[in-house]
Amino acid sequence: MGIDSDYYKEKNKKQLTKLRMLEAKLPPYVTSYLDDKELSSQVNTVIAYAYDLQTFFRFLTEKNTMLKNTVIKDITIDFLENLTFEDINEYQRYLRFNNDDGSTHQNQDKGIARRMAALRGFFEFACTHQYMKNNPTVGAAKRIKMPQKDIIRLNDEEVNDLLNVVSNTNIKGNKLQIQKCQKTQLRDTALITLLLNTGIRVSECAGLDIDDINFNYRTINIVRKGGSDAHLYFNEITENALKDYIDKQTVKGEEKKYLGTKVSEMQDNEIIKDFLAKKIISEEEYDKYYVLQDENLAEAGLEITNYEGSYFLINYNTYEVIDTKGYNKSDDEVLYKLTDINKKDNENTTSENDNTVESNNRK
């Protein structure tokens, strides 16, 4: 519940892991700066600073011939000591627009200002703590502070149109598609209604547990961006949407009927037994995944059948699909989950497109 919930503990663990991985690629004196920031800032902020400083050091390795073939971690503090405000101005131009690697990178004023804030903070830290004497950001050009844009709010008609789209389940499709739409309709309506009527962030909504909702006082307990708890009130419309979803999720002890057979009930099947031995899914997921046999696929209105010696599995909570036989992407890589296969295909397509662009640029 709140900041002490499993969700936020796991989220913080993942963020710290990501930060440590970024720090491992940066020089030790930069890690000292990030460690210092970690004591006074949110982990997300420190991660953003780490990425921004990584961009600066990458700029140095690309633009300075003295650092040719030098990895970022090996750049010495003595090298930074010899930088001037002109180098910092060149970096700002680099951020504005560059296409040295065959692809174009651009930043608007807001993005440049954020990256410069991280860089100025680092050099101030380095000078204050005697790592170096010269601060090259002093005297460098400063960007004009841009006025904040007005918040664009939806009017009543736009809100109603949005909710009507979310709550509409009259779709055409096969049985699985219709079942998924009906399953997510109440959830999506509750989420959108809550977001619209309270103004909370998506990240704050993602961290909510049922225990964080008090229907007696119509309040929710959320964890704000800075890590502090806050209590917000919601109206009757939001209360009804939340209750409709929660009540539907806990239906009078009756288990919902899904197409297929639970993996836990087919563990003696040779195909399933071989698949489970590969540890693609955990034992806790045996009751979440259902085995779709050919008759189930036909009942769902799908014009496909299982491959020989294989079954399709589906998790109705996430609608993740698994092929027990797997898909050979290469000699040493076999993928089983449809999301992993699609992700790999997208990466390959992107890589091929990048190579095509690079080839065309060379021409």
Sequence and secondary structure as in RCSB ss.txt:
>XXXX:A:sequence
MGIDSDYYKEKNKKQLTKLRMLEAKLPPYVTSYLDDKELSSQVNTVIAYAYDLQTFFRFLTEKNTMLKNTVIKDI
TIDFLENLTFEDINEYQRYLRFNNDDGSTHQNQDKGIARRMAALRGFFEFACTHQYMKNNPTVGAAKRIKMPQKD
IIRLNDEEVNDLLNVVSNTNIKGNKLQIQKCQKTQLRDTALITLLLNTGIRVSECAGLDIDDINFNYRTINIVRK
GGSDAHLYFNEITENALKDYIDKQTVKGEEKKYLGTKVSEMQDNEIIKDFLAKKIISEEEYDKYYVLQDENLAEA
GLEITNYEGSYFLINYNTYEVIDTKGYNKSDDEVLYKLTDINKKDNENTTSENDNTVESNNRK
>XXXX:A:secstr
 GGGSHHHHHHHHHHHHHHHHHHTTS HHHHHHHHHHHTTS HHHHHHHHHHHHHHHHHHHHH GGGTT  GGG 
 HHHHHT  HHHHHHHHHHHHEE TTSS EE  HHHHHHHHHHHHHHHHHHHHTTS S  TTTTS          
     HHHHHHHHHHHH     S HHHHHHHHHHHHHHHHHHHHHHHH   HHHHHT  GGGEETTTTEEEEE T
TS EEEEE  HHHHHHHHHHHHHHT TT     SSEEGGG TTSHHHHHHHTTTSS GGGTTTEEEE HHHHHHT
T S    TT  EEEETTTTEEEEEEEEEEETTEEEEEHHHHHHHHHHHHHHHHHHHHHHHHH 
